[in-house]
Amino acid sequence: MKPTWETSVTDSINTIYLLFSAYLVFIMQLGFAMLCAGSVRAKNATNIMLTNVVDAVVGSLSFYLFGFAFAFGSSSSSSSSSSTSLTHHIINNNNNNPFIGTHSFALSDIPNNTYDYSFFLYQWAFAIAVAGIASGSVAERTHFAAYLLFSFFLTGLVYPVVAHWVWSVPGWLSPHYSGRPILFGSGAIDFAGSGAVHLVGGIAGLWGSIIEGPRVGRFDAFGKAVPMRGHNATLVVLGTFLLWFGWFGFNPGSFDKILVGYPGSTGQGNWTAVGRTAVTTTLAGSTAGLVTLFARRLLVGHWDALDVCNGVLGGFVAITSGCSVVEPWAAIVCGFVAACVLISLNMLALKLKFDDPLEAAQLHGGCGAWGLIFTGLFAKEEFVVQAFDADQTVGARPFGLLRGGGWGLIGAQVVELVAIVVWVSVTMGPLFYGLSKLGLLRISVDDEVAGLDVSSHGGYAYETQTARPDQNYPRFYADYVRLKEESTS
């Protein structure tokens, strides 16, 4: 049947909203590139920026061929609904796998009644963000070929499976009612991916960093940490603001549709919740940044710009799970605790001699885990109903434990947290271990000391690095090869 004029306009506006959100999320890749480049030493700047490009191009193909199908490939016997969030589509659960998707490989049946190309593009932007998180943990010491392999594997299989659990209606962790029982009568609420995106990337990076070991010189002979600060605070701050800007597509954009009204309310709909979600995102990040600013001042004796930037991002990571279902005051609590989690984990990492140049495992893993728990504690019933169409079901729905919503939601959040840690560990851990045993993961000590830019990429990122008075210092790749041959002859 031919759609009405009103339906066509509504669908067009919703599509434009989703595409614009996808573009914002993709800008985050530029933010990651700037943040990573500024956080490493100058001799590795080209390498880390190239890995961010690789995450995008490799992730595009892997997510197109396999990833989207594993995440959202459900039975073609489906019909769309007036969803309020990106994954709420009523799907015939017959022949649908709760663990992994089994249809739509290489977008074979896209567009259909459930998904279209704009939805794929939005989800692709999420997938490549996961790879960017993990690559930061193993920066400055990893073979470039290893980046290619684990980026393909992470965006093509590991992340999509978790996305299927949480965001595809047949997924076993899904909070959407669709004629089947859901976990603890609630399902896990991970609205924009504190767990599905950030915890996945953080745990992957954790295993990579553990298996590779610390960078050369990171700890002295007595086990004391040696500072290896990033070379450019300007790039770090620029990257942080780009990520902040992109997060307005990451969190509010996860509603998928903006022109959806709420039954029984006057003048309220997704357009209301989108604005509130942007506010909670901003408040959580700002609070975490402010707490980090003063906490680090007390701990180290000066105002540290780089630490504040990571604190802001930690707040964003934590609020991502519950951004749509909590009130603004709760977002402040979220950001405060996220800063404490990040600072504590960074101190623990030093004690354990764990080296993560971008603090990605602590930031995305630790704050992502807190975000899941936070949602289970503070989710408001009214907002849960609005975000997940619970008004179409019979009976009450669990919400935040501290809001009187019972143990169902917090229980589901804990199950998601544990499931993600186990899944990523049993997939990425053996991959990194196998690459290490084959000698394909970590570069040689000589290459690491010289820097990946000159040893792997033909020269330094900055012209000033080639103008050194010491002629025994390699300025270009040919110089590096010559000096290496002389040292072994």
N, C-alpha and C positions, 0 to 999 in steps of 0.2 A: 504494500500500500504506500502511496506517495506521502511523504511526511508533510505535515502542515508547515505553514510559514513560521509559526512560533517555535516549532520543534527545530527547524533548520537553523534559526537564529540562535537558539539556546545551545545546540550542538556546536555551532561555529564558535561561539564565545568560549565554551568550555574547552574546545580544542586549542584555541589561541592561548588560553590561560595555561594549559598543560605544556604547550610548546615553549611559551615564554619561560615557564618554570624550568624546563629542560635546559634552555640556554643559560639560565642563571646557574644551574648545577654544573654545567660544563665549564663555566667561568672558574669554578672552584679548582679545576685542573691547573689553570694558570696560577691561582693562588698557591696551590701545593708546590708548583715549580719554583715560584719566588721564595716561598718559605724554606723549602729544602735547600735551594741554592745559597741563601743567606746563612743557613744553619750549619753548613759544612765548611771546611777549609777551602781557600781559594784554589788550591791545586786539584780539587775534585768538583769544581762548579759545573764544568761542561758535562761531566759524567752524570751528575744527579739531574740536571735539566733534561738530558737525553733520555734518562729512564722514565721521566714523566711523559715525554712524547711517546715512548714505547708503550707505556701503560694505556694510552689512548688508542693508538693504532692497532696494537695486538688485541686489546680488549674489544675493539670494534668487531673484529673478525670472529674471535672466540665466542662473544656473546651473541652474535648473529647466527653462527653455525649451531651452537649447542646451548649456550647459557640461557637465552630467553626461553627455549623449549623446556629446559630443566626447571626453570623458575615458574613459568606461567603456562606451560603447555598442557592444558586440560582437554578433556573430550570436546569435540566440535559440537556436540549436542548441548548448546547453551543459549541463553538469552540474556540480554543486558537488563540492568535495573537502574533506577535513579539513585546511584550510589552517592555517598557523601565522602568516601575516601578512595584512594587510588586502587585498592584491591577488592572493593566490594562489588562483586558481580555474582549474580545467582547462577550457579552452574550445576548441571545434572551430575551428581557425584558418582553415577554408575561408570565403571571403568576408569575412574580417576584415582591416581596413586597419592596417598597422603605424604609420601616421602620425597618423591621426585616427579617432575613433569615428564610427559611422554609424547607430546604432540608439538607441532609448529617448529620443527627443526628447519633452520635457514628461512624462517618466516614463511613456511610453505603454505599455510592457510590464513595468513594475515593480509588484509584486514578481514575480520569476521564480526559476528554480532557482539563479541565481548571485548576484543582488543583491536587497536589500529596502529598505524605506524608512529603516531605521536606518543602512544604509550610505550612502544618499544624504545624510542629515542630517550624518553625520560628514564626508563629503567637502565638503559645503557650508560647514561651519565652516572648513575649510582654505582654500577659495576666497576667502572674504571677508577672510581674514587677508592674502592677497597684495595686495588692493586697499588695505588699511590701511597696509601697508609703503610702497607707492608714494606715497600721498597725503601722507605725512610729509615726503618729499623736496621737495615743491613747496608746502609750507605758507607762509602769510602773504603770498602774492602771486598767487594763482590765482583766476580766475573760478569761481564756484560751479558754473555750467553745465558747465564743462570737467570738473569732478570727476564729475558725473553720467555724462558720455560715456565718459571713460576707465575709470571703474570698471566700467561695463557691458561694455566691450570686453575689459578685462583678465580679469574673472571669467567671461565668456561664451565667449571664444575663446583668448586667449593662454595663460593658465594651463592650461586643460583639455587643450590639445594636448600640452603638456609632461607633464602627469599621465598622459596616454595612453601616451606614449613609455616612461615609467619604471614605471608602476604597473599598467597594463593588460597582461595576459599577451600579447596580440598585439603590443604595442609594441616597436619596434625596439631599444630600450635595456633592455627588461625582463630581469631576472635569472632569470625562471622558465622552467624546462624545460617544454615542452608539445608535444613532437614536432617541433620545428623548431630549426635552428641559432640560437644566441644569440651576441651580440657577443663576440668573442675567447674564446668558451667560458665566459664569465662573466656578461655583462650588467652594467649599472651598478647598484650598491647605493646607493640613496638612500632609506633605510628610512622616514623621516618627513618628508623634504623640505628638506634644506639647499640642494639645487639646485632642485627642482621648486617649492618655495614661496618660500624666502628669496632665492635668487639671481634668480629671476624677478621678484619684487617689487623687489629692489635695482637690477637693471639697468633696469627700467621707470622707477623713480625717478631713476636717474642721467640718463637721456635727458631726462626732464621738467625736471630742475634745470639741465642744460646749456643746453637750448633757451630756458628762461625767463630764465636769468642770475641773478646774485645779488640779494638784497633791497636796497632802497634804503638806503644808508648802511652796508652790510656791510663795504665796503672804502673807505678814504679816497682822496684824490687821488693819493697816492703808492703805492697798492696795498697798504697795510698793513691787516691785518684789524682791524675794530672789534668788540669783544665785543658780542654780542646774546644774553645769557643768558636762559634761560627764567624765567618770573616766579614759579614756585611749585615749590620742591623737594619739598614734601610730596606733591603730586600725582605727581611723577616717581617717588618712592619707593613710593607706593601702587600706581602702575601697574606698577612692576617686580615687586612681590610678587604682584600679580594674574596677571601673565604667567608668573611662576615656577610658581604654582599651576596655571595652565592647561596649562603644558608637560608636566605629569604625565598629561594626557590626550592631548597632541600626540604624545609619543614612545612611552610604554608602550601607549597606546591603539591605536597603529598595528599592533599584532598582530592586531587585529580580533576574535580569539577567545582566550579565556583557558583554556578546558577542552580543551586539546590535549596529549596525552602524547607524549613522545619515544621512539620505538622503541629498544630496547636499553639503556634507562636505567631506573634504579630511583628512583621518586619525583620525577622531573623532567619538566617540560612547560612550556608557555607561562607558567604561573604563576611558574615560576622565572625565566624570561627577562624577564618583566614587571618583577619586582622588581629584577633586575640593570640593566635599562634605566633605571629611575627613579634608581638609584644613579649610573650613568655620567652621566646628565643633570645631577644635582645637583653632582657633583664637577667637571665641566667648567665649569659656570657659576660655581661658587664659586672655582675656581682663577683663572679669567679676571678675576673681580671683585677678588681679592686682588692679582694682578699689576698690574692697572690702578691700584689704590689707591696702591701704592708707586711705580710708574712715574710717575704724574702728580704725586706729591709731589716727586719728584726734578726733574721738568720745570718745574713751575709754582710750587713752593714752598709749597703748602698741600694739605690733604686735601679732595678734591673729591667730593661726594656724587653729583652728576649724572654725572660721568665713570665712577664706580664702577658705577652702575646700568647704563650702557651697556656696560661691560665684562662684567658678569654676563650680559647679554642676548647679547653676542657669543659667549660660551662656549656658551650654549644653542643658538644658531644653528649653530655649528660641529659640535657633537656630534650634531645631529639626523639627519645622514646615517648615521652608523655606531653610533648609540646601542645597537643590539641585537646588534652583532657584534664589539664590542671589550670588553676587560677594564677594570675600574675604573682601574687604574694608567695605561692608555693615555688614558683620559678626562682625566686630569690634564695629560698632555702636550698634548692637544687644546686645553684651556682656556688653558694657558700661551701657546701659539703664537697662538691666537685673539686674546688681549689684545695681543700684539705686532703682529699684523696690523692690528687696529683703530687702535691708537695711530699706527702708521706711516701708514696711509691718511688719518687725520685731519690729520696734519702735511703730507702731500702735497697734500691738498685745499686747505689754506690757501695753499700756495705757488702752486697753479694757479688761485687765486681761485674755487674751486668752493664754492658755498653750499648746504648741505643742513641745514636747521634741526634735524632729528632724527638726523642722521648715518646715515640709513637706507641710503643707497647703500654707504657704507663698512661699516656694521655687517652688514646683511643680504647685501649683494653680496660684500664682501670675505671676511667670516667664513663665508658660505655656500660660496664657492669653496674656501676652505681645508678646510671640512668634507668636501667630496667627495674632495679629495686625501688627507686624513687617513684616510678609510675605506679607500682603496686601499693605504695603507701599513700599517695596523695591524689590519685585520680578521682575526679568529681563525677558523681552518677549522671547528672544532666549532660555533661560533656561527652561521657562515654556513649550515652544513648544517641546523641547527635552525630558523633563520629562514626558509629558502626551500625546505625539503623536498628538499634535494639528495640525501638518502639513497635517494630513489626513482629516481635516475639511475645510469647506469653510468659508472665512471671518476671520477677526481679532479676537484675543482672549484677554480679559482683563488681565492686569498684574499690577505691583505695581503702586499705586497712585502717589507716588513721582517720578516715572520713566516715567510718562505721560500715564499710562495705564488705566485711568478712574476709576470710582467708583465701577465697577462690582465686582472685586476681594475683595476689602476691605469690601464691603457690605456683601459678602458671608462669609468672615472671622468673622465679627461681629455676623452674624446669627449663625454660628457654636458655637461661644463662649457662646452666650446666651442659645442656645439649650442644650449644655452640662451642663451648670449650672442648668438649670431647670430640666433636666432629672435625673441627679444624686441627686439633692435635693429631688425630689418627690419619689425616690426609696430608697436611702440610709438613708435619714432623718427619715422617718417612721420606718425603720428597727432598727436603733440605738435607737429611742425613745421607740419603743416597747420592746426591750431588757432591756432598763433602767427601764421601768415601771414594768417589770417582775422580776427585781432584778438580771438579768443575765449579765449585762454589766460591772458594776464597782465592784471591790473587796471591802472588808471592810477596814476601816481605819487601824485596827490592822494588817491586812495582808499587806497593802500598806507600813506601817511604817517598818514592819519586812523585807519586800522585797519579791517579787514574787518568787525568786529562792528558798528560804527556805519554804515559805508558800504554794507553789504550785508544786514545782519541786524536792523536796527531799534534797536540799542542795545548797550551793553556787557554783559559777562557778570556784572560785579560792581557792586553799588549804589554802592560807594565811588567808582567812576570817574565817576559823574554828579554828585558833590558837589564840583566844582572851583570855586575862587574866580574863575578866569579865564572870563568869560562868552563870550569869543571861541573857547573850546574846545567843539566839538560834544559835547553830552551825549546827544542822541537823533538818530535819523535825520532828523527834520525840521530840527533845528539844523544838521546837516551839509549838507543841501540848501540851506538859507538862506545859510549861509556860502559855499558853493561858487558860488551865484548872485551873491552880492555881490562875490566875487573876480573874476568874469568880466564884470561890468557896468562 
